[in-house]
Amino acid sequence: MYQSLLKFIVRRVPALKSLDDTMKDVMRRTSTAMILRFSRTLISFVFNVILARMLGADGVGVYFLAYTVTRIASIIGRVGLDQAVLRYVAANTAQDDPAKVIGVYRYGILITAALSMLATVIVFLAAPLFSTLFDEPSLTEPLRIMALSITPWALVFIQARALQGIERIGDSSFVEMVGIPLTNVPMLIVLAGGWGVAGAAGSFALSTTFIMILGGLLWRKGTADLRGVAGEFDLRELMTTSTPLFWVDFTILVMGMTDTLLLGILATSTDVGIYDTAKRVSMLAASMLSAISMVVAPKFASMYANNEIAQLGRLARNSAKFVTVISLPYVLLFLIVPDWILGVFGSEFSEGAPALMVLALSGFVNAFTGSVGFILVMTGNEKLMRNNAIATSIFKIILQMSLIPFLGFLGAAIATAIADATRNLISVYLVYRQFGIITIPIPDRLAKRFSKAASVSATSSQSTETAEEIN
C-alpha cells in the first residue's frame, strides 16, 4: 500500500519525477520504514493522549522530567557507539568483511552495557537530588523506576544501528521506532491507572527491556550466516570515532532537552507538560526524515568508502526533496489549526498552540536540509559535526535562558527553533566545504554548476590543510 502511495506521489509531483534509479530504490526500501514511522507516529500520539488524560498536565510534566533525565543517562551510557557501529557495520558489510562486522557489534554491546549499568546506579541514587533541583518532591519515585530503563534503552539503539548497517531496515525501524511505544501503551493503561506517574515510569522500563531482548534476537536472525565468525576490530579506532560522536549526541540530544530542563527549573511542571506535548506533536513535521535516513545513512557510508562523492550528493538532494514534499502537509496543518490539535490532549494543552507553530517551522527546516548530519558522520567528519553541535547548543542555552523567564514555553520554542535551524544550515555548509556538493533540494543542473566550482576549491583547501599537517 505504501509503495503504491509513493509511486502516486512521484507521478503527481513534478519535483520528484527526475529521481534517479538509486533514489527510486531508496524510496522502495523506505516504504517499510515509512509504514513503521507512520505506525510509530500514530501509536505515540495515542500514548501521549492516554498519558495526558490519565495524569493531567502536572503529572505529564513529572513524567517527562524523569524521561529526560534517563534519556540523558542513556546517551552517556552508549558514548556515541550507536553511530560508530552504524558507520563501521555498513562500511564493512559493503566491503564484505564479516569479522569486522561481528567485532564492531560485540564491542558496542559490551561497552554500552557496562557504562549504562553504571549510569543506572548513579541516577537511582541521585534521584532525591534531582527532585530538589526541579523543586518537585514527587519526582523521586518515578525517576528511580525509570532509571531501570537506561541500560536496555541504550542497548536498543546499538541493536537498531547494527541492523540498519546490514540494511535490515524493517527490523531496525521496528526496534528503534515502533517496538517501545507499541508495548508501552497497554502496560501504561494498566500500570498508570493504578500507580499514577510511577506506574507510567514502570511501563516504560518494562517496554524497553522487552524490545532490547527482541533486538538481540533480530540481530542473530539477520546475521545467521555469520555465526561462528571470530569477530575482530580495532577497539582504539572504534573509540576514536565514537568519542566525538558522543559529543554530537550529547550536545544535539541532551542539550536539545535543556528546554525541558530549564522549564522545569524556571517555570512549573504544568508548563513542562504543555510544552513537551507540543514539541512531540511538532516532530511529525520531520518524521519522514527519520524514516528515509534509516535507508540512506548506510548508503552514504558505502558511497564514501567507494569514493562515489557525486552520487552521494545526488542521493542527499533527492532524499531531501522527497522529505520536503512529504512534510509540507504536516507543517500546514500545525500552522492552521494548532489549538485544535493540542486540544485533543485536553483543554489545558491548547495553550501550547503558539509553541507548536514555531516548532513546526523548525521541523520543516530540518526536513528541507535533509540527512546532512548523517553525511558528516558517515564520511569521517564527526569532529566537524561535534564542533557544530557544541557551538549551536551553547547558542541555544543562551537563547533559552534569555527568553524562558519572559515568555515561558513559547520562549523555549523560539530558542529551540532558531538554534536547531542554525545547526542544520551550518551542516549544509560544512558538507559543501568538505566535498563541494549541494545537499539541499535544488535542481541537479544548478547543483552541478555550483558543485563543480566548489570541488576545485575544496580540493585545493584540503591539499593546503594536508601540507600544513605534514609540515
C-alpha positions as CSV (number, residue, x, y, z in Angstrom):
1,M,0.0,0.0,0.0
2,Y,2.7,2.5,1.0
3,Q,4.8,1.7,-2.1
4,S,1.7,2.5,-4.3
5,L,1.3,5.8,-2.4
6,L,5.0,6.6,-3.0
7,K,4.6,5.9,-6.7
8,F,1.5,8.1,-6.9
9,I,3.3,11.0,-5.2
10,V,6.3,10.7,-7.6
11,R,4.0,10.7,-10.6
12,R,1.9,13.7,-9.4
13,V,4.7,16.0,-8.0
14,P,6.9,17.4,-10.8
15,A,9.9,18.0,-8.4
16,L,10.1,14.2,-7.8
17,K,9.8,13.0,-11.4
18,S,13.6,13.4,-12.1
19,L,14.6,10.9,-9.4
20,D,17.4,8.6,-10.5
21,D,17.4,4.8,-10.1
22,T,19.3,4.9,-6.8
23,M,16.7,7.2,-5.3
24,K,13.9,5.1,-6.6
25,D,15.5,2.1,-4.9
26,V,15.8,4.1,-1.7
27,M,12.1,5.0,-1.9
28,R,11.1,1.4,-2.4
29,R,13.2,0.4,0.7
30,T,11.9,3.5,2.5
31,S,8.3,2.3,2.2
32,T,8.9,-0.2,5.1
33,A,10.5,2.4,7.3
34,M,7.7,4.9,6.4
35,I,5.0,2.3,7.3
36,L,6.7,1.8,10.7
37,R,7.3,5.5,11.2
38,F,3.6,6.2,10.5
39,S,2.7,3.5,12.9
40,R,5.1,5.0,15.5
41,T,3.5,8.4,15.0
42,L,0.0,7.0,15.4
43,I,0.9,4.9,18.5
44,S,2.9,7.7,20.1
45,F,0.0,10.1,19.5
46,V,-2.3,7.6,21.2
47,F,0.2,7.1,24.0
48,N,0.5,10.9,24.7
49,V,-3.3,11.3,24.7
50,I,-3.7,8.5,27.2
51,L,-0.9,9.8,29.3
52,A,-2.3,13.3,29.3
53,R,-5.8,12.2,30.1
54,M,-4.7,9.9,32.9
55,L,-2.1,12.1,34.5
56,G,-3.0,15.7,33.6
57,A,-0.5,18.4,32.7
58,D,1.2,18.3,36.0
59,G,1.6,14.5,36.0
60,V,2.8,14.6,32.4
61,G,5.4,17.2,33.4
62,V,6.8,15.0,36.1
63,Y,6.8,12.0,33.8
64,F,8.8,13.9,31.1
65,L,11.3,15.3,33.6
66,A,12.0,11.6,34.6
67,Y,12.1,10.7,30.9
68,T,14.5,13.5,30.1
69,V,17.0,12.6,32.9
70,T,17.0,8.9,32.0
71,R,17.4,9.7,28.3
72,I,20.5,11.8,29.0
73,A,21.9,8.9,31.1
74,S,21.2,6.5,28.2
75,I,23.1,8.8,25.8
76,I,26.1,8.9,28.2
77,G,25.9,5.1,28.5
78,R,26.4,4.5,24.8
79,V,29.1,7.1,24.4
80,G,28.4,7.6,20.7
81,L,28.9,3.9,19.9
82,D,25.5,3.6,18.2
83,Q,26.5,5.9,15.3
84,A,30.0,4.4,15.2
85,V,28.5,0.9,15.0
86,L,26.3,2.0,12.1
87,R,29.2,3.5,10.2
88,Y,31.5,0.6,10.5
89,V,28.9,-2.2,10.2
90,A,27.7,-0.6,6.9
91,A,31.2,0.1,5.5
92,N,32.5,-3.4,6.4
93,T,29.3,-5.1,5.1
94,A,29.8,-3.2,1.8
95,Q,33.4,-4.4,1.7
96,D,32.5,-8.0,2.6
97,D,34.4,-8.2,5.9
98,P,32.2,-10.2,8.3
99,A,34.9,-10.5,11.0
100,K,34.8,-6.7,11.5
101,V,31.0,-6.6,11.3
102,I,30.8,-9.0,14.2
103,G,33.7,-7.4,16.1
104,V,32.2,-3.9,16.0
105,Y,28.8,-5.2,17.2
106,R,30.3,-7.1,20.1
107,Y,32.4,-4.2,21.3
108,G,29.4,-1.9,21.0
109,I,27.2,-4.1,23.1
110,L,29.7,-4.9,25.8
111,I,30.9,-1.3,26.3
112,T,27.4,0.2,26.3
113,A,26.1,-2.4,28.7
114,A,28.9,-1.7,31.2
115,L,28.6,2.1,31.1
116,S,24.8,2.1,31.1
117,M,24.7,0.0,34.2
118,L,26.9,2.5,36.0
119,A,24.7,5.3,34.8
120,T,21.6,3.4,36.2
121,V,23.2,3.2,39.6
122,I,24.1,6.9,39.6
123,V,20.6,8.1,38.6
124,F,18.9,5.8,41.0
125,L,21.0,7.1,44.0
126,A,20.8,10.7,42.8
127,A,17.0,10.8,42.3
128,P,16.3,12.9,45.5
129,L,18.9,15.5,44.3
130,F,17.0,15.8,41.0
131,S,13.8,16.2,42.9
132,T,15.3,19.1,44.9
133,L,16.8,20.7,41.7
134,F,13.4,20.7,40.0
135,D,11.6,21.5,43.2
136,E,9.3,18.5,42.5
137,P,9.2,16.1,45.5
138,S,7.0,13.6,43.6
139,L,9.8,13.1,41.0
140,T,12.0,10.8,43.1
141,E,10.0,7.5,42.9
142,P,9.2,7.6,39.1
143,L,12.8,8.7,38.3
144,R,14.2,5.7,40.3
145,I,11.8,3.3,38.5
146,M,12.5,4.8,35.1
147,A,16.3,4.6,35.8
148,L,15.8,0.8,35.2
149,S,15.3,1.6,31.5
150,I,18.7,3.2,31.0
151,T,20.6,0.0,30.1
152,P,18.1,-1.7,27.9
153,W,17.3,1.7,26.2
154,A,21.0,2.3,25.3
155,L,21.3,-1.3,24.0
156,V,18.2,-0.9,21.8
157,F,20.0,1.9,20.0
158,I,23.1,-0.2,19.4
159,Q,21.0,-3.1,18.1
160,A,18.9,-0.8,15.8
161,R,22.0,0.9,14.3
162,A,23.7,-2.5,13.7
163,L,20.6,-3.8,12.0
164,Q,20.5,-0.6,9.9
165,G,24.1,-1.2,9.0
166,I,23.3,-4.6,7.4
167,E,20.3,-2.9,5.7
168,R,17.7,-4.8,7.7
169,I,15.6,-1.6,7.6
170,G,12.4,-3.1,8.7
171,D,13.9,-4.8,11.8
172,S,15.9,-1.7,12.6
173,S,12.9,0.6,12.3
174,F,10.7,-1.6,14.4
175,V,13.3,-1.9,17.2
176,E,14.1,1.8,17.2
177,M,10.7,3.4,16.4
178,V,7.7,1.2,17.0
179,G,8.6,-1.6,19.5
180,I,8.8,0.5,22.7
181,P,5.6,2.6,22.2
182,L,3.7,-0.4,20.9
183,T,4.4,-2.4,24.0
184,N,4.1,0.6,26.3
185,V,0.5,1.6,25.5
186,P,-1.3,-1.5,27.0
187,M,1.1,-1.5,30.0
188,L,0.5,2.2,30.5
189,I,-3.2,1.8,30.7
190,V,-2.9,-0.9,33.4
191,L,0.0,0.5,35.5
192,A,-0.7,4.2,35.3
193,G,-4.3,3.6,36.2
194,G,-3.3,2.0,39.5
195,W,0.0,3.7,40.3
196,G,0.0,7.1,38.5
197,V,3.3,8.5,37.3
198,A,5.3,5.8,39.0
199,G,3.2,3.2,37.1
200,A,3.8,5.1,33.8
201,A,7.6,5.0,34.5
202,G,7.4,1.3,35.2
203,S,5.6,0.7,32.0
204,F,8.4,2.4,30.1
205,A,11.1,0.4,31.9
206,L,9.3,-2.9,31.1
207,S,8.8,-1.9,27.4
208,T,12.5,-1.1,26.8
209,T,13.6,-4.3,28.4
210,F,11.3,-6.4,26.2
211,I,12.4,-4.6,23.0
212,M,16.1,-5.0,24.0
213,I,15.6,-8.8,24.1
214,L,13.8,-8.7,20.8
215,G,16.5,-6.6,19.2
216,G,19.1,-9.2,20.1
217,L,17.1,-12.0,18.6
218,L,16.6,-10.0,15.3
219,W,20.4,-9.4,15.1
220,R,21.0,-13.1,15.5
221,K,18.5,-13.8,12.8
222,G,19.9,-11.2,10.4
223,T,23.5,-12.4,10.8
224,A,22.7,-16.2,10.9
225,D,25.3,-16.7,8.1
226,L,28.0,-15.1,10.2
227,R,27.7,-17.4,13.2
228,G,31.0,-18.9,14.1
229,V,32.9,-16.0,12.6
230,A,35.6,-14.8,15.1
231,G,34.9,-11.1,15.5
232,E,37.8,-8.6,15.3
233,F,38.1,-4.9,15.2
234,D,40.5,-2.2,16.4
235,L,39.0,-1.0,19.6
236,R,41.1,2.1,19.5
237,E,39.7,3.0,16.1
238,L,36.2,2.4,17.3
239,M,36.5,4.6,20.4
240,T,38.4,7.3,18.4
241,T,35.3,7.5,16.2
242,S,32.7,7.2,18.9
243,T,34.1,9.8,21.2
244,P,33.4,12.8,19.0
245,L,30.1,11.2,18.1
246,F,29.2,11.0,21.8
247,W,29.7,14.8,22.0
248,V,27.5,15.1,18.9
249,D,24.8,13.0,20.6
250,F,25.3,14.8,23.9
251,T,25.0,18.2,22.5
252,I,22.2,17.7,20.0
253,L,20.0,15.4,22.0
254,V,21.0,16.2,25.6
255,M,21.3,19.9,25.1
256,G,18.2,19.6,23.0
257,M,16.5,18.7,26.2
258,T,17.6,21.8,28.0
259,D,14.3,23.4,27.0
260,T,12.5,20.9,29.2
261,L,15.1,21.0,32.0
262,L,15.2,24.8,32.1
263,L,11.4,25.0,32.0
264,G,11.4,22.6,35.0
265,I,13.7,24.9,36.8
266,L,12.4,28.3,35.7
267,A,8.7,27.5,35.3
268,T,6.3,24.8,36.5
269,S,5.7,21.1,35.8
270,T,2.5,22.2,34.1
271,D,4.4,24.3,31.6
272,V,6.7,21.4,31.0
273,G,3.8,19.1,30.3
274,I,2.2,21.6,27.8
275,Y,5.5,22.3,26.1
276,D,6.7,18.7,25.8
277,T,3.3,17.7,24.3
278,A,3.5,20.5,21.7
279,K,7.2,19.5,21.0
280,R,6.3,15.9,20.4
281,V,3.5,16.7,18.1
282,S,5.7,19.2,16.1
283,M,8.2,16.4,15.4
284,L,5.7,14.9,13.0
285,A,6.8,17.6,10.5
286,A,10.2,15.9,10.2
287,S,9.1,12.4,10.9
288,M,9.6,11.3,7.3
289,L,13.3,12.4,7.5
290,S,13.9,9.8,10.2
291,A,12.3,7.1,8.0
292,I,14.4,8.0,4.9
293,S,17.6,8.4,7.0
294,M,17.3,4.8,8.1
295,V,17.8,3.9,4.4
296,V,20.3,6.5,3.1
297,A,22.7,6.6,6.1
298,P,24.3,3.2,5.3
299,K,24.4,4.1,1.6
300,F,26.3,7.3,2.5
301,A,28.9,5.2,4.3
302,S,29.1,2.8,1.4
303,M,29.4,5.5,-1.3
304,Y,32.1,7.3,0.7
305,A,34.0,4.1,1.2
306,N,33.9,3.6,-2.6
307,N,34.7,7.3,-3.4
308,E,31.4,7.9,-5.0
309,I,31.1,11.6,-3.8
310,A,29.0,12.9,-6.7
311,Q,26.4,10.1,-6.3
312,L,26.3,10.8,-2.6
313,G,25.4,14.4,-3.3
314,R,22.7,13.5,-5.7
315,L,21.2,11.0,-3.2
316,A,21.3,13.7,-0.5
317,R,19.5,16.2,-2.7
318,N,16.8,13.8,-3.9
319,S,16.1,12.4,-0.4
320,A,15.8,16.0,0.9
321,K,13.5,16.8,-2.0
322,F,11.3,13.9,-1.2
323,V,11.1,14.6,2.6
324,T,10.3,18.2,2.0
325,V,7.3,17.4,-0.2
326,I,6.0,14.8,2.3
327,S,6.5,17.0,5.4
328,L,4.7,20.1,3.9
329,P,1.1,18.9,4.8
330,Y,2.1,18.4,8.4
331,V,3.5,21.9,8.7
332,L,0.4,23.5,7.1
333,L,-1.9,21.6,9.5
334,F,0.1,22.7,12.5
335,L,0.1,26.3,11.3
336,I,-3.6,26.4,10.6
337,V,-5.3,24.5,13.5
338,P,-2.6,24.2,16.2
339,D,-5.1,24.8,19.1
340,W,-7.5,22.1,17.8
341,I,-4.7,19.5,17.5
342,L,-3.4,20.1,21.0
343,G,-7.0,20.3,22.4
344,V,-7.2,16.5,21.7
345,F,-4.9,16.0,24.7
346,G,-7.1,18.1,27.0
347,S,-8.3,21.8,27.1
348,E,-5.3,23.0,29.1
349,F,-2.9,21.8,26.4
350,S,-4.4,24.2,23.8
351,E,-2.3,27.0,25.4
352,G,0.7,25.5,23.7
353,A,-0.6,26.4,20.1
354,P,1.9,29.2,19.5
355,A,4.8,26.9,20.6
356,L,3.5,24.2,18.2
357,M,3.5,26.7,15.3
358,V,7.1,27.8,16.0
359,L,8.4,24.3,16.4
360,A,6.6,23.1,13.3
361,L,8.5,25.6,11.2
362,S,11.8,24.4,12.7
363,G,10.9,20.9,11.8
364,F,10.3,21.9,8.2
365,V,13.8,23.4,8.0
366,N,15.1,20.1,9.4
367,A,13.3,18.3,6.6
368,F,14.4,20.7,3.9
369,T,18.1,20.3,4.9
370,G,17.8,16.6,4.8
371,S,20.0,13.9,6.3
372,V,23.0,16.3,6.2
373,G,24.2,15.3,9.7
374,F,24.4,11.7,8.7
375,I,26.6,12.7,5.7
376,L,29.2,14.2,8.1
377,V,29.1,11.3,10.5
378,M,29.2,8.6,7.8
379,T,32.1,10.2,6.0
380,G,34.5,10.5,8.9
381,N,33.7,14.2,9.6
382,E,32.3,13.5,13.1
383,K,34.6,16.2,14.6
384,L,33.1,18.9,12.4
385,M,29.6,17.7,13.4
386,R,30.7,17.7,17.1
387,N,32.0,21.3,16.9
388,N,28.9,22.5,15.1
389,A,26.7,20.8,17.7
390,I,28.6,22.2,20.7
391,A,28.6,25.8,19.3
392,T,24.9,25.8,18.4
393,S,23.9,24.1,21.7
394,I,25.7,26.9,23.6
395,F,23.8,29.4,21.5
396,K,20.5,27.5,22.2
397,I,21.1,27.6,26.0
398,I,21.8,31.4,25.9
399,L,18.6,32.0,24.0
400,Q,16.6,29.8,26.3
401,M,17.9,31.4,29.5
402,S,17.1,34.8,27.9
403,L,13.6,34.0,26.6
404,I,12.1,31.5,29.1
405,P,11.8,33.8,32.1
406,F,9.8,36.3,29.9
407,L,7.9,34.0,27.5
408,G,7.7,30.7,29.3
409,F,7.3,27.7,27.0
410,L,6.9,30.0,24.0
411,G,10.4,31.3,24.7
412,A,11.7,27.8,24.9
413,A,10.1,27.0,21.5
414,I,11.6,30.1,19.8
415,A,15.1,29.4,21.2
416,T,14.9,25.8,20.2
417,A,13.7,26.6,16.7
418,I,16.3,29.2,15.9
419,A,19.2,27.1,17.3
420,D,18.2,23.9,15.6
421,A,17.7,25.6,12.2
422,T,21.1,27.2,12.6
423,R,22.8,23.9,13.3
424,N,21.3,22.2,10.2
425,L,22.2,25.1,7.9
426,I,25.7,25.1,9.2
427,S,25.9,21.4,8.5
428,V,24.8,22.0,4.9
429,Y,27.7,24.5,4.6
430,L,30.2,22.1,6.1
431,V,29.3,19.3,3.7
432,Y,29.6,21.8,0.8
433,R,33.0,22.9,2.1
434,Q,34.4,19.4,2.6
435,F,33.1,17.7,-0.6
436,G,31.9,20.5,-2.9
437,I,28.4,19.1,-3.1
438,I,25.0,20.7,-2.7
439,T,22.6,18.8,-0.4
440,I,19.5,21.0,-0.3
441,P,16.8,20.1,-2.8
442,I,17.7,22.4,-5.7
443,P,17.6,21.2,-9.4
444,D,20.5,18.9,-10.3
445,R,21.6,21.2,-13.2
446,L,22.1,24.1,-10.8
447,A,23.7,21.9,-8.2
448,K,26.2,20.6,-10.7
449,R,27.2,24.1,-11.6
450,F,28.0,25.1,-8.0
451,S,29.3,21.7,-7.1
452,K,31.9,21.7,-9.9
453,A,33.3,25.0,-8.8
454,A,33.2,24.1,-5.2
455,S,35.1,20.8,-5.9
456,V,38.1,22.7,-7.1
457,S,38.0,24.9,-4.1
458,A,37.5,22.0,-1.7
459,T,40.4,20.0,-3.3
460,S,42.7,23.0,-3.0
461,S,41.7,23.6,0.6
462,Q,42.2,20.0,1.6
463,S,45.6,19.9,-0.1
464,T,46.6,23.0,1.8
465,E,45.4,21.5,5.1
466,T,47.3,18.3,4.3
467,A,50.5,20.2,3.6
468,E,50.2,22.1,6.8
469,E,49.8,18.9,8.7
470,I,52.9,17.4,7.1
471,N,54.9,20.5,7.9
